[in-house]
Amino acid sequence: MNELSLQLIHKYLFQIKSDISQKKYQFIERKKNIEFLKQNGLTIDDLLQILFDLSPDDYLSGPENDINIISFHENE
């Protein structure tokens, strides 16, 4: 991972943790979100704690486009 990517990840995680601490978030109760939590025995508070505990070492890849975002690819 390059230095720019690492800086962006730190910045993003800082913002997430700040928003969680200040209760500046909105949990979107999509059916798939609720089902995931139930299937894994998690509450919304558990999810927030997991997000709060993330570190740059947890980064794998992404972000991926949301279903509400249109992307255009050449030659498709």
Stockholm file with secondary structure:
# STOCKHOLM 1.0

chainA/1-76         MNELSLQLIHKYLFQIKSDISQKKYQFIERKKNIEFLKQNGLTIDDLLQILFDLSPDDYLSGPENDINIISFHENE
#=GR chainA/1-76 SS CCHHHHHHHHHHHHHHHHHHHTTCCCCCCCHHHHHHHHHTTCCHHHHHHHHHHCCGGGCCSCCCCCTTCCCCCTTC
#=GC SS_cons        CCHHHHHHHHHHHHHHHHHHHTTCCCCCCCHHHHHHHHHTTCCHHHHHHHHHHCCGGGCCSCCCCCTTCCCCCTTC
//
